[in-house]
Amino acid sequence: MPSPTLNTILERHTPRLMSLPGVVGTAEGQCAGKPCILVLVEQLTLGLRQAIPPELEGIPVEIRGTGRIEAGC
């Protein structure tokens, strides 16, 4: 059975991650030259560090404080 793709893993976990207060987005990224999952947060807090796992299904997770993200026109 083939391993799930990064996109599939991201799709599977995004709803739960987005339900956390302060999370403003998720994305595929590169961390230390390897694929990773980015969790974008309005402000990095201890609570978010504790709630967001360091990896999902074997894929590293990086939390990035981005501030508030608003859709442009």
C-alpha positions as CSV (number, residue, x, y, z in Angstrom):
1,M,0.0,0.0,0.0
2,P,1.6,3.4,-1.0
3,S,2.3,6.0,1.6
4,P,-0.1,9.0,1.7
5,T,1.2,12.1,0.0
6,L,2.0,15.3,1.9
7,N,-1.1,16.9,0.4
8,T,-3.3,14.0,1.6
9,I,-1.9,14.2,5.1
10,L,-2.3,18.0,5.2
11,E,-6.0,17.7,4.0
12,R,-6.6,15.0,6.7
13,H,-5.3,17.2,9.6
14,T,-6.2,20.8,8.5
15,P,-9.7,20.8,9.9
16,R,-8.5,19.9,13.4
17,L,-5.5,22.3,13.2
18,M,-7.8,25.2,12.0
19,S,-10.1,24.6,14.9
20,L,-7.4,25.7,17.3
21,P,-7.8,29.3,18.4
22,G,-5.1,31.4,16.8
23,V,-4.3,29.1,13.8
24,V,-4.8,31.1,10.6
25,G,-3.7,28.6,8.0
26,T,-1.8,25.5,7.0
27,A,0.4,24.8,4.0
28,E,3.0,22.5,2.5
29,G,6.5,23.8,3.0
30,Q,10.2,23.0,3.2
31,C,11.9,22.8,6.5
32,A,15.7,22.2,6.5
33,G,15.4,21.2,2.9
34,K,12.8,18.5,3.4
35,P,9.0,18.6,2.9
36,C,7.1,19.6,6.0
37,I,3.7,20.9,7.1
38,L,3.5,24.6,8.0
39,V,1.0,25.7,10.6
40,L,0.5,29.5,10.4
41,V,-0.6,31.1,13.7
42,E,-1.6,34.7,14.5
43,Q,0.8,34.7,17.5
44,L,2.9,31.8,18.7
45,T,1.8,30.9,22.3
46,L,2.8,28.2,24.7
47,G,-0.8,26.8,24.4
48,L,-0.4,26.4,20.6
49,R,3.1,24.9,21.0
50,Q,1.5,22.3,23.2
51,A,-1.6,21.7,21.0
52,I,0.2,21.3,17.7
53,P,2.2,18.1,17.4
54,P,5.9,18.2,16.1
55,E,4.9,15.8,13.4
56,L,1.9,14.4,11.6
57,E,2.0,10.9,10.2
58,G,5.8,11.1,10.1
59,I,5.9,14.5,8.4
60,P,7.6,17.3,10.4
61,V,5.5,20.2,11.5
62,E,6.8,23.8,11.8
63,I,4.7,26.5,13.5
64,R,5.2,30.0,12.1
65,G,3.9,33.2,13.6
66,T,2.5,35.3,10.7
67,G,0.1,37.7,12.4
68,R,-3.4,38.0,11.2
69,I,-4.0,36.9,7.6
70,E,-6.7,38.7,5.6
71,A,-7.9,38.0,2.1
72,G,-7.0,40.7,-0.4
73,C,-9.2,42.3,-3.1
